[in-house]
Structure formats: structure tokens, C-alpha cells
Amino acid sequence: MTYNHQYNNVEVRHLKDVSEFEKLDAIYQKCFGEHSVPSQRQKEWWLSASNNILGLFVNDYLVGGASFWHINSSIFEKLKTGKLRERDLTVHDFDFTCKNLYYFSDLAIEEEHRKKQYSNLLLSKMFDQILMSAINGKEIQILAFAFSESGSKILNRMDFVKILNAAETLDEQDLYLLQIRDRNKN
């Protein structure tokens, strides 16, 4: 998945190794601060499902990424009702047979690379992966917290709808839901 964007070589791909994961995790930790999923937990997630983290590379340099996870219906409902914190998710909450329920946990880009439409590119590639693995004819649901005003704007632009205010969630962040009901309609 390589794209030219404003004369820069831009690539969105899965992380190749632990070193790339650690670089991306450092970006996540810097962007989300106290709201970050702890590095060890995030690493456990990645080791259990490495295809669920996409890295954004500009001129072969990792500048950001996005992560999303198949989750079981019980965990989906707990997140959806604000009764579970993101950092409390474990690999046991992932369900790779459940192809239509997702938690979109992170989208982070180094500050100097923001405002270049890279978030749209990352989200587009994430949605491509979700749609390829989803079960046709079944509704896809994706939950996401907005940890910033820019995060809210990105989610709104992608047709996510706010379902809980920050005060209603254990993460103390607004919670958004995207439902894709019929992928065959244009």
C-alpha cells in the first residue's frame, strides 16, 4: 500500500517487527499521555493480532499509525455502555471469529506530520481491512473514543456518531459509534 502524497513517498502497512511497534507505541504514548494504553498491554495486543495495527511511513520513516481490534459481543456492549475502560481490555477480549464488531483504539501522528490528510489515509486503509474481513450481509459496528477535539472532528467526518458523553464513560472521553448497515448499497 504505497501512495504518493504531496511529492512525499507515503506508505501505510503492517508493522514488520518489535522495533517498529516500539516506535509507534512511543508516538501513541506521547499523543495520548495519561490516557494511553500502557505499552506492555498494547504490545500484548499487537503480538496477538499484528495485522490490526497499521503504520504510516513517510520516506520510510514511521510517523504514525492506527489500531483496531475485533472484540467479542460482551466486551463490545461493556464499552458501548461506558462500563469498561480501554486500558482494561485484554487479548482475551479479542474475538477473531467475530468479524463485525470492532474497537478502534488509536490514531496518532507525529505533530509535524499532522494536517496533511494522513489521518484520512490511515482510516481509509483501516476501513479497507475491516470491510475485507467482515461477513457480508451483517452490520459492522465500530466503537471509538475521542481523546481530543481533533479526534472528534475526524470521527464525525467519518460518519461516527457520539453515543456517550465523557461523563458517562469510565475513560472520561466521548464515545462514538459507526454502523455500516448495508455495504452493497451505493
C-alpha positions as CSV (number, residue, x, y, z in Angstrom):
1,M,0.0,0.0,0.0
2,T,2.2,2.8,-1.2
3,Y,0.9,6.3,-2.2
4,N,2.5,9.5,-3.3
5,H,1.2,12.4,-1.4
6,Q,2.4,16.0,-2.0
7,Y,5.6,14.6,-3.5
8,N,6.5,12.5,-0.5
9,N,6.6,8.8,-0.5
10,V,3.9,7.7,1.9
11,E,3.2,4.1,2.8
12,V,0.6,2.5,5.0
13,R,1.4,-1.0,6.1
14,H,1.5,-3.5,8.9
15,L,4.4,-3.2,11.3
16,K,7.3,-5.6,10.5
17,D,8.9,-6.1,13.9
18,V,9.1,-5.1,17.6
19,S,11.3,-2.2,16.8
20,E,8.6,-0.6,14.6
21,F,6.0,-1.4,17.2
22,E,8.1,0.3,19.9
23,K,8.5,3.4,17.7
24,L,4.7,3.6,17.1
25,D,4.0,3.0,20.8
26,A,6.2,5.9,21.7
27,I,4.1,8.1,19.3
28,Y,0.9,6.8,21.0
29,Q,2.2,7.4,24.5
30,K,3.2,11.0,23.5
31,C,-0.1,11.8,21.8
32,F,-2.4,10.3,24.5
33,G,-0.3,10.8,27.6
34,E,-2.2,9.6,30.7
35,H,-5.0,8.2,28.6
36,S,-2.6,5.9,26.7
37,V,-3.0,2.1,26.9
38,P,0.1,1.0,28.8
39,S,2.9,0.0,26.5
40,Q,3.1,-3.6,27.7
41,R,-0.7,-4.1,27.2
42,Q,-0.5,-2.5,23.7
43,K,2.4,-4.9,22.9
44,E,0.3,-7.9,24.0
45,W,-2.5,-6.7,21.7
46,W,-0.1,-6.3,18.8
47,L,1.5,-9.7,19.4
48,S,-1.9,-11.4,19.4
49,A,-3.1,-9.6,16.2
50,S,-0.3,-7.8,14.4
51,N,-2.5,-7.1,11.3
52,N,-4.6,-4.8,13.4
53,I,-2.1,-2.1,13.7
54,L,-1.2,-0.1,10.6
55,G,1.9,2.1,10.4
56,L,2.1,5.3,8.5
57,F,5.6,5.8,6.9
58,V,6.8,9.0,5.1
59,N,10.0,8.4,3.2
60,D,10.5,5.1,5.1
61,Y,10.2,6.8,8.5
62,L,7.4,5.8,10.9
63,V,5.4,8.9,11.7
64,G,2.1,7.5,13.0
65,G,-0.4,4.7,12.9
66,A,-3.9,3.4,13.7
67,S,-5.0,0.3,15.5
68,F,-8.3,-1.6,15.6
69,W,-9.4,-4.8,17.2
70,H,-12.1,-7.5,16.7
71,I,-13.9,-7.7,20.1
72,N,-16.5,-10.1,21.4
73,S,-20.1,-9.1,21.8
74,S,-19.9,-9.0,25.6
75,I,-16.9,-6.6,25.6
76,F,-18.5,-4.5,22.8
77,E,-21.6,-4.0,25.0
78,K,-19.5,-3.1,28.0
79,L,-17.5,-0.5,26.0
80,K,-20.7,0.8,24.3
81,T,-22.4,1.4,27.7
82,G,-19.3,3.1,29.2
83,K,-18.7,0.2,31.7
84,L,-15.2,-0.7,30.6
85,R,-12.1,1.3,30.3
86,E,-9.9,0.9,27.2
87,R,-6.8,0.2,29.2
88,D,-8.7,-2.8,30.8
89,L,-9.1,-4.6,27.5
90,T,-7.0,-7.8,27.3
91,V,-6.2,-10.1,24.4
92,H,-8.8,-12.4,25.9
93,D,-11.4,-9.8,24.9
94,F,-10.5,-10.1,21.2
95,D,-12.5,-12.5,19.1
96,F,-11.2,-13.0,15.6
97,T,-14.3,-15.1,14.7
98,C,-16.4,-12.0,15.4
99,K,-15.8,-10.2,12.1
100,N,-18.3,-7.4,12.5
101,L,-17.6,-5.8,16.0
102,Y,-14.6,-3.6,16.3
103,Y,-12.9,-1.3,18.7
104,F,-10.8,1.4,17.0
105,S,-8.3,2.3,19.7
106,D,-5.7,4.7,18.3
107,L,-4.9,7.0,15.5
108,A,-1.8,9.0,16.2
109,I,0.5,11.0,14.0
110,E,3.6,13.0,15.0
111,E,2.8,16.6,15.3
112,E,4.9,17.8,12.4
113,H,3.0,15.4,10.0
114,R,-0.5,16.4,11.1
115,K,-2.9,18.4,8.9
116,K,-1.7,16.6,5.7
117,Q,-4.7,14.3,5.3
118,Y,-2.7,11.4,6.6
119,S,-5.4,10.6,9.2
120,N,-7.8,10.2,6.3
121,L,-5.4,7.8,4.5
122,L,-4.9,5.7,7.7
123,L,-8.6,5.5,8.3
124,S,-9.3,4.6,4.7
125,K,-6.8,1.7,4.9
126,M,-8.2,0.6,8.2
127,F,-11.8,0.5,6.8
128,D,-10.5,-1.4,3.7
129,Q,-9.1,-4.1,6.1
130,I,-12.3,-4.2,8.1
131,L,-14.5,-4.5,5.0
132,M,-12.4,-7.2,3.5
133,S,-12.7,-9.4,6.7
134,A,-16.3,-8.6,7.6
135,I,-19.1,-11.1,7.0
136,N,-21.2,-9.9,4.0
137,G,-24.8,-9.0,4.8
138,K,-24.1,-8.4,8.5
139,E,-23.9,-5.0,10.1
140,I,-20.5,-3.7,11.0
141,Q,-20.2,-1.7,14.2
142,I,-17.1,0.2,15.3
143,L,-16.6,1.9,18.6
144,A,-14.0,4.7,19.2
145,F,-13.2,7.2,22.0
146,A,-12.3,10.7,21.0
147,F,-9.4,11.8,23.1
148,S,-9.2,15.3,21.6
149,E,-11.2,17.9,19.8
150,S,-9.4,16.9,16.6
151,G,-10.2,13.3,17.3
152,S,-13.9,14.2,17.5
153,K,-13.7,16.1,14.2
154,I,-12.0,13.1,12.5
155,L,-14.7,10.7,13.8
156,N,-17.5,13.0,12.8
157,R,-16.0,13.3,9.3
158,M,-16.0,9.5,9.0
159,D,-19.8,9.4,10.0
160,F,-19.2,8.2,13.5
161,V,-22.0,9.3,15.9
162,K,-21.4,10.3,19.5
163,I,-23.3,7.8,21.7
164,L,-22.0,8.7,25.2
165,N,-20.6,11.9,26.7
166,A,-17.3,11.8,28.5
167,A,-19.0,11.9,31.9
168,E,-20.8,8.6,31.0
169,T,-17.7,6.6,30.4
170,L,-15.0,5.2,32.6
171,D,-12.4,6.6,30.2
172,E,-14.0,10.1,30.7
173,Q,-13.9,10.6,26.9
174,D,-16.7,10.9,24.4
175,L,-17.6,7.6,22.9
176,Y,-18.5,7.3,19.2
177,L,-20.1,4.5,17.1
178,L,-20.1,3.9,13.4
179,Q,-22.7,1.4,12.0
180,I,-22.3,0.2,8.5
181,R,-25.6,-1.5,7.7
182,D,-25.5,-2.4,4.0
183,R,-22.2,-2.4,2.2
184,N,-23.9,-3.3,-1.1
185,K,-25.8,-0.1,-1.4
186,N,-24.2,2.8,-3.2
